[in-house]
Amino acid sequence: MAGLSLFLLCPRIFIVAKADPRIASTVDSVRTYSDRFIDLPLDSIAVLVTHMDNVTWSKDQLRKAIDDNLGIDAVVFSGYNKLSRVIILMATSLTQAHTT
């Protein structure tokens, strides 16, 4: 029952992936874990990409690649200079948008 309560409070599962110099490798990293949740609706899955300060491609390029390849459109990005409270606010806003 505790698991259900937690899911109701935060109805998204976040897959955390490290940004790779190649977008395709980052998408493959997300795919490795998203395939494990195949029975869940895609709108209950979100992605948190870390190490964004180490790549040259844009957030929009990766967001499009993840959506096109995996059907996941909720993506949050993190880098060395991004404050943890900002990441939490972004993740929370995705969760709130999902529940309304």
Residue pairs with C-beta under 8 A, 6 or more apart in sequence:
10 95
11 44
11 95
11 98
11 99
12 44
12 45
12 46
12 74
12 91
12 94
12 95
12 98
13 37
13 40
13 44
13 45
13 46
14 46
14 47
14 48
14 76
14 91
15 30
15 33
15 34
15 45
15 46
15 47
15 48
16 47
16 48
16 49
16 50
17 26
17 29
17 30
17 33
17 47
17 48
17 49
17 50
18 26
18 29
18 49
18 50
18 51
19 26
19 49
19 50
19 51
19 52
19 54
19 55
19 62
20 26
20 29
20 55
21 54
21 55
21 56
23 57
23 61
23 62
23 65
24 65
26 49
26 62
26 65
27 62
27 65
27 66
27 69
27 70
30 47
30 66
30 70
30 72
31 69
31 70
34 45
34 70
34 72
37 44
37 45
42 70
42 71
42 72
43 73
43 74
43 98
44 98
45 72
45 74
46 72
46 74
46 75
46 76
46 91
46 94
47 66
47 72
47 74
47 75
47 76
48 75
48 76
48 77
48 78
48 87
48 91
49 62
49 75
49 76
49 77
49 78
50 78
50 79
51 78
51 79
51 80
52 59
52 77
52 78
52 79
52 82
53 79
53 80
53 81
54 79
59 75
59 77
62 75
62 77
63 73
63 75
66 72
66 73
66 75
67 73
74 94
74 98
76 87
76 90
76 91
76 94
78 87
